[in-house]
Amino acid sequence: MEKPRAIFEQLADVVASVLPNDPSGDFRKNVQASLKSACERINLVTREELEVQEAVLQRTREKVEKLEGQVAALEAQLLEGKDTS
């Protein structure tokens, strides 16, 4: 995966390439700084962080399903106990 800095630079290059030439490069620097600031505010995560959280969520779902089955079995046992008494 590309580093966020490289992505910001590529995006800034694309934006700067479609706009008029700025010999001093100030416009490109301003665009790059603006993009970096905007992306920092939107709380992006890396693909790796996302995949880790997906795995945690999957394990949690499996545990919940298992516990739901156990609760259902215990409830069934309670109902059977009431019927026999």
N, C-alpha and C positions, 0 to 999 in steps of 0.2 A: 504494500500500500504506500502511496506517496505521502510524504510528510506534509502537514498542513501549510508550512511555509512555501513549499514548492507549488502547491495548489494556488495559494494567494498570488504568487508571482506570475503563474500562468494566466490566471484570470485577469490580473492587472494588465498583462501584455496584450491579451485579446481586446480588452476594453480600450486600451490606449491605441491599438492598431486601427480601430475603426473611427477614431476621432482625429482631428487635425494634429499635425506634427507640433511637438513642443520641444524646441532645441535644448532647453535647460533640463528637461526631464522632470520638472516639478509636477506636471499634471500626472504623470505615471506614478510618482511617489505619493501624491495625494490620493489617487485612486486606490493604490495598494494599501495605504493606511486606513482608508475608509472601509475597504473590504475586510481587512483584518479586524477592525473594531466591530463591524457588524456581525461577523462570524463568532467572535468571542461572546457577544451578548446573547446569541441564540443557543448557547450551551450544546455544541456539537459533541458527539462521542465518536470514538474510533470504531471501526468494524470489529476489532478484537473485543472491545468492551461490550459491544452489542451482543456478540456471540456468547460471551461469558454469561451475560444476563439472561439470554435465551435458554441456555443450559440450566441455569438456576431455576428459572420459571418452569421448565419441563420437569425437573426433579420434584419441585413443589407440587405441581399438578398430579404427578404420580402418587406422591404421599397423600394428598387430599383424597384421591380416588380410593386408595387403600383404606384410609380411615373411614370414608363413607361406607365402604363395604363392611368394615368391622362394626360400625354403629348400626347398620341395618341388621346384621346378624344378632347383635345383642338385643335390639328391639324385638326381633322375632323370638328370641329366647324368652324375653320378658312376657310377651303375649302368650306363648305356649304355657309358661308357668301360671299365668292367670287363668287360662282355660282349664287346666287340670285341677285347680284348687276349688 
